Amino acid sequence: MIAGSFRISGPITFECDVLIIGSGPGGAVTACELVTHGLDVLLLEEGPISNSSRVITSAQGLQKLWRNNGLTVALGRTPVSYAEGRCVGGGSEINSAIIQRTPSILLDQWTKDYDIKKFGGPELAPHYDKAYKLINARFPLMPSNPLSEVMIQGAAALDWQISPLERSDDADGKRSMSATLLKKALSQGLRLVSECRVDQIIFKGKKAYSAKAVALDAQGRRQPVVIFFKDVFIAAGAVHTPSLLLRSGVKKNIGRTLRLHPTLKALAYFPQLIEAQKHILAPYAVTEFMPDIRLGCSVFRPGFFGMALAEDWQYRSHLQAEMDHCAIYYAMIRAQGIGRIYSIPGLRDPLVTFRLTDQDWALLRRGLAALSKLLFAAGATEIFPSIRGHSGWHKDDMMAADPSLENLPKKANPFTIHIFSSCPMGENQERCATNSFGKIHGLENAYIADASLIPEAPGVNPQATIMAIADRNIQHFLKLRNW
């Protein structure tokens, strides 16, 4: 158990100044600031406590820390698989620890489009700085590894821009929320209950009044929990925050604008030894085509290699004994498509849909072609894109004449680990769920504090932006309340 957290033993009622639902980057930033100012804060997390910030890809880690073992699907003409953390610390426990700022050009555009007060690049800069310091974000000190060399050599051969990626880690491992902000907040009086799912928030007029939840006791039995509070911050993630609000009767602009970063992978074979499973990742990204397309390296473990082979065993089975010569890379796009979240009575999880636009598919084709060009330039001799029934490319010029790229929506297997924008913030009440600082429109004491608030896809890993916005918003909240 994390010091300061506890497990209930039977039915219980809590009272607190502030209830926070969800312990990912947004919830952790909010909790830490509130307890520092002396408030009585109760933090509820649906998932379990992580025992190690290093566990990100093992079978045990997938089962314990990822929702639905890491496999959830947004339905549509072409389904998009997505992954979410479901544990204390949320996505910070399972991600690759890459920390990036959303380009200022996008922040400034969202300020105008969504009418967000005191927002934009200059306004968020000090909050980004604070987030980076809290989690020790820095450029990697490690020497280049074979995964990195593939990207560096390929980009150099093509004269493409490649950039190092800042990461939040140190000698003790990943600087996740459980290792940093939550640890600090618990030492200052935060109360944390894990394996506790909030089913409904109760409202009286325009005020959130209480919440109903169910928690597991030490024997795994479900126990009812009731919480009374003065203010509530919902930080359950871009899918489950809107799902909870919909179950609670809050509907205006909730869950109608889900955005994500659709991504296609490519399995590559190299004559040289890669031994990808020995390396966490390549802390570089090809940024030549940013902000719309980014090329990078995917986490590689035997299980993921097996999944890549199983995607089309007919054409890939010959690589089974060649794992040390293989690696997986990706092309990620900033999509224009929009998804929706539905809360359906009787179903524990929400129904999620997403539709990629024609422009999105054009970007995916372009990104996949660029990725393959990069890998061939780095010495790959076989590339198998994440397309069902695809026999692979064995030389660069095969891509240009490949008809399967035009039929991508029928055969592609897109996925994402970046989801956001389901409850955008801003004063434009025709399209925004909250005001400029996360307070839900029409309610007096209910706030959102997670990736749901990011107005559109940022084109980069979202953790730093989630933390910066959460810090900005909670400072505004504290100032209004004179705390």
Helices and strands as residue ranges (DSSP letters): E 12-21, H 25-36, E 41-44, H 59-65, G 67-70, E 72-74, E 80-82, G 90-93, H 104-113, H 121-134, E 137-138, H 146-158, E 162-164, E 167-170, E 173-174, H 181-187, E 191-193, E 196-204, E 207-216, E 222-234, H 240-247, E 259-260, E 263-269, G 276-278, E 284-286, E 293-297, H 302-310, H 313-316, G 317-319, G 323-325, E 326-333, E 338-342, E 351-355, H 358-377, E 382-385, G 396-398, G 403-405, H 408-411, E 415-416, E 419-420, E 446-448, G 451-453, H 463-480
